[in-house]
Amino acid sequence: MAFTANDVVPFTQARANLSDLAEQAKAGAEKIITKNGQSYVALIDADRLDYYHRLERERIHLLLLDDARRGLEDIAAGRVREADAAIAKLQQRRKAPKKSRG
């Protein structure tokens, strides 16, 4: 969604016109509220926020499915390790001193 100059509202103006801005958001506008000249919060319709959250959950599920697919491909190709050995190796890496970048 493209924003216009009317969609960016200073905090003090938003406080004074919150009811009007809420009605605009309910009608589909998304408002960026600024504070000290920097973006601060957004005002959007609650249904649209729910939609954004559903999209994010779906994206996470797709990423998990992709990870599972790659894991199954690794198993089929024989790229496997014992879990205890792999965890021990990761723990050793974390404890190893960091090399300095001189």
C-alpha positions in Angstrom: 0.0 0.0 0.0 1.4 3.4 -0.9 1.4 6.2 1.6 0.6 9.8 0.9 1.6 12.9 2.9 -1.9 12.8 4.5 -1.1 9.3 5.9 1.8 10.7 8.0 0.5 12.5 11.1 2.5 14.1 13.9 1.8 12.7 17.4 0.3 16.0 18.7 -2.1 16.2 15.7 -3.0 12.5 16.1 -3.9 13.1 19.8 -6.1 16.0 18.9 -7.8 14.1 16.0 -7.8 10.5 17.1 -11.5 9.9 16.5 -11.3 11.2 12.9 -8.1 9.2 12.3 -9.7 6.1 13.7 -12.6 6.5 11.3 -10.2 6.9 8.4 -8.3 3.7 9.5 -11.6 1.8 9.8 -12.3 2.9 6.2 -9.0 1.4 5.0 -6.4 4.2 5.5 -3.2 3.3 7.3 -1.8 6.2 9.3 1.8 6.6 10.4 2.1 8.6 13.6 5.4 10.4 14.0 7.1 11.7 17.2 9.9 14.1 17.0 9.9 13.7 13.2 10.4 10.0 13.3 7.9 7.2 12.6 6.5 6.0 16.0 3.4 3.9 15.6 0.8 2.9 13.0 -2.9 3.2 13.1 -4.7 0.6 11.1 -8.0 -1.2 11.2 -8.1 -4.1 13.6 -9.4 -6.5 11.0 -6.4 -5.6 8.8 -4.0 -6.2 11.7 -5.6 -9.7 12.3 -5.0 -10.3 8.5 -1.4 -9.3 8.8 -0.9 -11.6 11.8 -2.5 -14.5 9.9 -0.1 -13.9 7.0 2.8 -13.9 9.3 1.7 -17.2 10.9 1.2 -18.7 7.4 4.7 -17.6 6.4 6.2 -19.2 9.6 4.3 -22.4 8.8 5.7 -22.4 5.3 9.2 -21.9 6.6 8.8 -24.8 9.0 7.5 -27.0 6.3 10.4 -26.1 4.1 12.8 -26.9 7.0 11.1 -30.3 7.4 11.3 -31.0 3.7 15.1 -30.2 3.7 15.5 -32.4 6.8 13.8 -35.3 5.1 16.0 -34.8 2.0 19.0 -34.9 4.3 17.9 -38.2 5.8 17.2 -39.7 2.4 20.7 -38.6 1.2 22.3 -40.1 4.3 23.4 -36.7 5.7 22.6 -37.6 9.3 24.3 -37.3 12.7 23.5 -38.6 16.2 21.7 -35.9 18.0 23.9 -36.1 21.2 27.1 -35.8 19.1 25.8 -32.9 17.1 24.7 -31.0 20.3 28.1 -31.7 21.9 29.9 -30.3 18.9 27.7 -27.1 18.9 28.4 -26.7 22.6 32.2 -27.0 22.0 32.0 -24.3 19.3 30.2 -21.9 21.7 32.9 -22.5 24.4 35.8 -22.1 22.0 37.6 -18.7 22.3 36.8 -16.2 19.6 39.5 -15.5 17.1 40.4 -11.8 17.0 40.3 -10.0 13.7 43.6 -8.3 13.7 
